Amino acid sequence: MSASAAEPTPTLVGKNEWLFYRYELADASQDTQVDKSLDLIKKFNQVLSQHGIKLMVALVPIKMRIYAEHLPDDVKVTDYLAGNYAKVLGKLKADGVYASDLNTAFLSAPQRSTDTPLFFRLDSHWTPTGAMVAAETIKTELELNAELKNMLATTPSVAYSIKVANRKRASKGRDLANQLPPNTAVFATEMVAQVNIIRTTASTTDLLSEQAQPQIAVLGSSYSKDWTGFSDSLRYVFQRDVTSVAVSADQGSWVGMESFLRDEAFQRQRPKLLIWEMPERDLKAPPDYKFREARYQMDNADWLRRVSALLASSKPAPH
């Protein structure tokens, strides 16, 4: 048997037909890499602030912690895993970075133990329910901060309505199930309610004016892709237009952020609020992470220099 054939699958089969991503498992050996990521986020936030942009970091908590009761008997949430989110959040806030506590919100959400859970059973991503809880938490925490609340008040409002279909449909989310060997038992299809967020009115400002352009932006991972409903949930809870860019896991958040800042839309007008959605598990992979594809590996200091230059060349948001 080859070495690659002997490697375990990325998917762990838990109880009650719940599947988990093996790479959410972590321990203190990753702290050095995590600290590199946190230091870069701190310095990036300082540069953003110099250019009038507020950053809100939204770390997606690991599914293993949120649904630990469904883990297989031989996999436990260690003390390290149990406390890692709070530790990281504390470091971000101590460094002056606004960060939303999605972990506490998910653990305490009434929907967590219902037939509309926060994560898919067969997929690593959050469900539309989880995406909405995340969006509501971000807005609530933002409004508790006077500076951020006042900033939000200066952005143009747009009316969005929500419609949830009466009938559920089969979920598209099956990334964990799809990585299991072909002879694995078949799991029951996951059904999910169709949620539609609809823009019902025009912006409160002239559609052709600079002020009418979205002044909230989201740079995220696959958790921010359209099918998860996260960006639409933000549009609904904020009642604002939101620019959204999601990047695939092979590129990673650092490449994604640089590409986003390089984009013509950003260069033409910076947003006032930038929400950076990133999976908690990805903090162990700063730009120079050696296990990333070579074409996406970067020197950490070089990354910071390049994004700083892109921010300097962009046009400020209107006041």
FENZIVEN-V732232 format. One record per helix or strand. SS is the DSSP state (H for helix, E for strand). FROM is the first residue (numbers start at 1). LEN is the number of residues. If there is no record, write none. Layout:
# FENZIVEN-V732232
<<SS FROM LEN> <SS FROM LEN>>
This chain:
# FENZIVEN-V732232
<<H 3 4> <E 11 3> <H 15 3> <E 19 3> <H 22 3> <H 28 23> <E 54 7> <H 63 4> <H 68 3> <H 79 16> <E 98 3> <H 102 7> <H 110 4> <E 119 1> <E 126 1> <H 128 16> <H 146 8> <E 160 11> <H 177 3> <E 191 9> <H 210 3> <E 216 5> <H 222 3> <H 226 3> <H 230 9> <E 242 5> <H 252 11> <H 264 5> <E 273 7> <H 280 5> <H 294 3> <H 300 14>>
